[in-house]
Amino acid sequence: MSAVEGTINLSAPLRSADLRRAATPVSVVVDAAVRDRVERGRGFLRDVREEERPVYGATTGFGALVGFAGREEEADQCDNTLAHLGAGQGPDLPHDVSRAALLVRAWSLAQGASGVSAHVVDGLAAMFTTTFVPAIPRYGSVGASGDLIPLAYAAQALRGRGQAYLDGSRMPAAEALRNAGLTPLTLDGRDALALVNGTSLTTAATALALDSVRSSHRALQALTCLLVDLLGCDPGFLHPRLLDAYGHPGATDVADGMRTTLAGIVPAGTRALQEPYSIRCSPQLLGAAEDALRYVDGVVAADLSSVSDNPLFFPDDDLVVHGGNFFGQPAAFAADVLAMVTAQLGNLAERQLDLLVDPARNGGLPPMLAAGPGRQHGMQGVQLATTAFVAEIRRAAVPAGMQSLPTNLHNQDVVPFGTQAALRAYDMADLLRLLCGSLAVGLRQAAHVGARHPTASGCAALLDALTEAVPAVDPDRPLDADVRKAADLLTATPPL
């Protein structure tokens, strides 16, 4: 079992960095403040039930069957909640997504408005000190009434039912819990419903995708600067007066950063007056992406501080409120925006690589940046792969958040499909990383086959790092691992 590293306190605001850290064993702290508000919420639920006030899911059926009585025994009502939701299909979710989703769920429950038992929050916290991961099928959520089906698989695994992973090995959940030293959760109906009735998977996947796309966005700014310097372009397209006149804050900020990276550049004087758009319009494109990413930043921050459940309990106001805080439309829209940004960033990286391998536009470097064209093929295979990556990204970029379909006897007559949008954005983000890595390998190879040495110190430092990590392609060799290594280097935290 891996050692526990770091601490996450459920009384503090939840951040995207916490979700990344939760991929490996971490200490999740349930302090006195958290315990007090959770126990007060639970006590209020007991009072409400003694007064025979209506509470959805505590004594009723679920969804469209709310008008029928639930089961009388608490343990039976838990089974009543979870059993019918065991309808997911497809491959298991990535482990980092599953654990991040449960951290988001734990934080929401820890706010005390869900009426859960304190031992539920304790059990979730204990899981994070181990490598335990519930096996959660990818398909089944519509992102309304929460991520019901995927979170039901997580809840069942924490009870010792279904399948789970420990140290990366898939096994029966009961065995994984036992080997991890964890106690299976005992749940009543309210506990079970609170575990599944939130959009924690949608939020987690969107947050992780955003984090990855932001890293690639930073990398593309640096790689564009290196391309400019290797080719000897004039950086006038980054002039502050030009970008100030453009009027978009993202473009202004991106251009400021690119000018810093290109400080000291000496144009070669051999390029055309105006560069292709993949260079000349890069601050406008990357800046528009920055503006869009700031919108997604705001949605993710709000979701990470959101209590996503139904109903909610407010002891101080003697209120039980039934509503729709489990409706993942904000994240659905945000993930769709993230997909559009990813598609255009990926297109930029692919077009820049295409420019770089073309002797008609790369300043006379050999075709495909081959060290011996014909006898060697340089970047030819990598360019073919990038074309496939872009096609896959474009195919996946169709918005999900506006494709509502009614379900559940029209109880859920509008749904956001945020889960689909978020998981799709997560997948696309990984392809974008590979496109950045592909461009980086191409830039490193350009330096090997005759491009000038960078004149800006920031660009020289980036090329030195790439040269150390990736050998020149001479002779030809498989480059799949080199692309991944370059992507890891570029998108490391903290950034290069």
N, C-alpha and C positions, 0 to 999 in steps of 0.2 A: 504494500500500500504506500502511496506517495505521502511525503511529509506535508503537514499543514503549513501554509504560508499566508501571512497577512490576516487582517481582521476586517469584517464588515459589520457595522452596528446598525441594527434595524431601527434605532431611534434617530438615525441621521438620514439626510436626504439620499436617495438611491441615485447612483450615477452610472453611465455607460461603462466606465472603467471597472465598476464593481461586477458588472455582468461578465466582462472578460476574465476577471480574476476568479469568478465562480466556476470556470471550466476545470480548474484543478482544486484539490482540497484547500479550503479556507475556513477560518473561524468566523462563524456568524453569531453575533452577540445579541442575546435577548436580555436587555438590562431591566432595571426595576421600573422605569417609566413605561416600557413596552408591556411588561407583565401586568402592571396596574391597569392600563387602559384595556388590555385584552380581557382581564378578569372582570372589569366593570361592565364591558359589553356583554360578556357571558352571563353575568348576574342579571343584567337588565332583560336579556332574553328569557331567563327563567321566570322573572316577574311577569313578563308579558304573557307567557304561556299559562301561568297560574291564573291570570285574569281572563284567559280564553280569548285573547285578542287574535285576530287572524294573522298568521305568518306563513307566507308562501314557503313550501318545501319542508316545513317542520312537521306538519300533519297532513299536508295535501299531496296529491300527485304532482307531476312536473309538466311544464310546457303546456301543450294543448289539453292535458288531462288535469289541470289545476282544479277543476270543478269537482273532482272526485277525491274521496278521502284516501290518504296514504296508509301506510302500515302502522299498527299501534305501537310495536316495540321499536325502541331507538335503533338498535343494531339492524333490525329488519328494514327500517327506513333508510339507513345508509345503503344497504344492498339495493333497495328500491331506486335510489338515486343513481348508483354507479353501474349496475348490471346491464341495463338496457343501452348504455352508452358504449359498450364494448363492440363497436361496429366499425372501427377504423381499419384501413387497409394501406398497403404499400410498404416501402422500406422504412426502417426506423429513422427518426430524426437524428441529425448530427448531435453528438453528445454535448457540445458547448451550448447549442440552442436549448436542449432539454433542461440542462442545469440552470441556464440563465432564466428560463421561463419559471422555474420553481423558486428562484430567488425573487423575481418580481412578484410571484404569488405570495411568498412569505412576507414581503414588505407590506403588501396590501392588507393581508390579514393582521399584521402587527399593528395596524392603526386603530384597532379596537372597534371598528364599525361593522364587523361581519358577524359578531356573536359567536365566534368559534371558541373551542376549549383551548386553554393555554398550552396543553400538551401537544396540540397540533403544530403550533408555532415552534415549540421546543423540538419536536420530531423533525421538522423541516431543517431547523438550524443544525441538528446533529448530523443529518445526511451530508451537509456540505463539508464536514471534516473528513469525509471518506471519498472514495472514487465511485460511489454508487450512482448509477444513472438509470432511471426507468426506461424501458424500451417502449417508445411512443411511435405508433405508425403515423406516417406523414399526412395521409388523406382522411378527411372526415369532418373538419371544422368549417363553418361558414362565418365564424367571427362574430356571431350574435348570440345572446345569452352566454357570452364568453366562449372560450375554446373548449366546449363541452367534451367532445370525444377525446381529443388528445390529453386533456388534463384528467379525464377519468382514468385513462391508462396509467398516468403518473400516480394518481391516488391509489389505485388498486395495487400497483407495485410497492408503494409505501406500506400497504397493508399486508404485503407478502403474497400477493396474487399476480398472476401473469408472469412477465419476463422482465429482466433487468440486466445491467452490466455491472461488473466489478473488476477494476483493473483492466478494463477493455474487453473482458470475456463475457459473452452472453450466457445467461443461466436462469433457472427459475428464480423469481423475485425473492421467495422465502429463503432460498439458499444464499442469495447475494446479501440480504439483510443479515442473516446469521453470520456469514463470513466477515461482514463489515462491522460486526458488533452493534448493530442497530436493532431496536425493538420495533416490531410491526405496529403501525398506528391503529388505535381503536377509535372509531368514528361513529357519531350519531348522524341523523339525517342532516342537521344544520351544518355540521362539520364537513360532511361529504359534499353538500351543495356549495358551500363556500370555497372548497378547493377547486371546483370545476367552473364556477359561475363568473369567470373573469377572463379578460383578453390578454392574459399574461404571456402566452406563447406568441401572439401577434406582436405585442410590445417588445418582447425579447428579440425576436428575429429582426424586427425593424431596426432596433437599436444596434444590434451586431452588424447588420448590413450597412447602416449609416457609418459606423466606425470604420469599416473596411473601405467604403467608397471615399470617405474623407482622406484616408491614408493614400489611396490611389490618386486622388485629386492633387494632393501635395506633391506626390511623385511626378505626376505629369507636368506640373509647373517646372520642376527642376529638370526633367528630361527635355522639355521644350527649350529651356535655356541652353542645355548642353548641345542640342541639335543646332541652335542658332550659332553658337560659338564654333562648333566643328566645321560648319559650312562657311563661316565668316560673314554672316548676315549683318546688315546694319540694324541696330536695335531701335531705330527711330519709331517703329510701330508701338513702342512702349512709352513714348514721350508723355510726361505728366500733363502737359497742356491738352494733348489729344484726348487722353482718357478722362480728364476733368470735363471736357466738352461733351463727352459721351454721356455722362451724368448718372451712370449706374455704380452704386457703391462697391459691389462685388468686383467689377472690372477694375475700378480704381485700386482696390486693395491687392488684387492679384498682380496688377502691373507694378505696384510698389515692390512687392516681393520679388518679382522677376528682375526688376532693375537692380535690386540688391545682389541677387545671384550673378547677374551679368556685369557687375561693377568691374571696370578695368578692361572690358572687351575692346579689341581693336578690329574693326571691320576689314575684311579682305579687300574690298573695293572691286571685286570681280563679279558680284551678284547683280541681277537685274534690279531696276529701280524699286520694283514692288515684288515682294515674295508671295508665293501661293498662300491661300487663305489659311491652310493648316499651320502656318507660321504667323502671317500678318494679323490674322483675326483671333489668334490664340488668347489674348487677354480678354477679348469680348466673350469668347466661348467659355473659357475657364471662369470668367467673372460671373456670367449668367449661371453657371453651375454653382458657384459660391453663394449667390443670392438664393437659389433654390435650396441648397443644402442648409442654409440658415433657417429657412422655413421648416425643414424636416427636423433640425435641431430643436426648435421650439415645441414641435409636436411630441418628439421623443421625451424631452424634459418634462412636459406635462403628463404624459402617460406614466413615466417613472415615479411621479408623485401623486398618482391617481389611485383612489380606492375603487376598484372595479369589481362589483358584486351586486346582488339583489336578493332580498331587500337589505337596506342598511339600517343600523340601530344607533340612535343618538340618546344615550341615557340622560344627559343634562337637560334635554328638551322633552323627555318622555315621548320620543317619536320612533315609530317604525315606518320607514318610507319605502314603498315599492316603486320601482322605476326601471330605468334602462342604462345604468352606468356600466353595463357589460357590453355595450354596443361599440364595436371597434372601428367606427367610420373614420375618426381622425387618423389613426395609423394606416388605414386602407388608402386614404388619399396621399398621405405622406410617403408610403411605400411605392405608390404609383409614380409620384414625382421622382423618387429616388431611382426608379427603373428608367425613367426618361433621361435623367442626368447620366446614369451609367451607360446608356446606349450611346449618347453623344460623346462622352469621354472616351469610350471604347473606340468609336469611329475616329476620333482625333488621333488616338495612338496608332491605329492601323494605317491611317492616311500618312502620318509622319513616317512610319516605317516604309510605306510604299515609296514615298519621296526619296528616302535615304538609299534604297536599293536600286533606284532608277538612274542610270548614268546620264540621262538627258536632263536631270534636275538636281543631281547630287554633287555638282562641281567636278565631274569627271572621274569620280571613283568607279571601280569596276562594277559591272552588273552583278546584282545580288550580293555585293560586297565579298565576292569570292576571291580568295588569295590567288587562285589560278583558274579563271573562268573556263568551264568545259571539263577540265580535270578535277576541279572542285566546284561546289555549288553554294558555299557560304550560307546565306540566310534564306535560301529558296524554300526549304522545308518549313522553317519558322514562319515565313510569310504566308504559305498555304494554310498553316494552322491558324494564324490570326484572322484570315478571311473566314474560316469556319467559326471561330469564336464570335466574331461580329455578327454573323448570320444567326447564331444561336441566341445572342443577346437581343437582336431585333425581334426574333420570333417570340421571345419571352416577354417583350416589353408592352404587350397589349394590356391596357389598364384593367385591373380586376375590381376596383372599388365602385364601379358604376354598373356592374353586371348582376344586379340583384335578382334573385329568384325566390318566390314565396315557398315556404315549407312549414312543416309542423302544424297541419290543418289551419294554415293562415294565421296562427299565433305569431309566427315569425314571417310576417308578410313582406317586410323589407329586411334585407341582410346586407352587410358591407363587404363580405368576402375579404376582410383584412388579412386573414391567415394566409390565403393564397397570395395576396400581394406581398406580404412580408417575406414568406419563404422563397418566393420567386426573386425578390430583390436580394435576398441572402445568396442565392445561387449565382445571380448575375454579378454580384460584387466579386466573387471568386474569379470569374472569367475576366473581369476588368483587371484584377491583379496580374493575371497571366499576360494580358495585353501590355501592361506596363513592363513586365519582365521581358517580354519579347522585344519591345522597343529598346530597352536598356541593353540587351545583348547586341542588337543591331548597332547602337551607338558605340559600344565598346569595340565591335568588329570594324566599324568605319575608321576608328583611330588606328587600327592595325593595318589597314590596306591603303592608307595614304591621306586620310583627313589630317588637317593641321592640329597641332597641340592647342588646347584651349588657352585663350589669352586672359580670360577672367578667372580669378583665383577660386571662386565658388564652383565654377564649372570644372576646373582642373581637379579640385578635390573630389568631386563626384566621379569623374572619370578614373581617378586613381583608385577609388574604392571599388568601382566596377571591374577594373583591370585586375585587382588583387583577388576578387571573388570569382571571376569568370575568365578562363584562359582564352586566348585567341583561337578562332576557328581556322586552323591551319595544321594538318589537313582536316577534311570534313569529319565530323563525329555526330552522334545523336546529341541534340541540344535541349531535350525536354527537361532534364535536371538542372541545366544552366539557367533556363528561363525561370524555373521555380526559385532557384537560389537568388537570382537577380530581383525577383518580385519580393522575396522575403527581406532582402537588403533594403529595398526602396520603401517598403511599407512597415518597417520595424517601428516599435514604440519604445523610446521616443524616436521621431523621424530622423533620417540620416541628415 
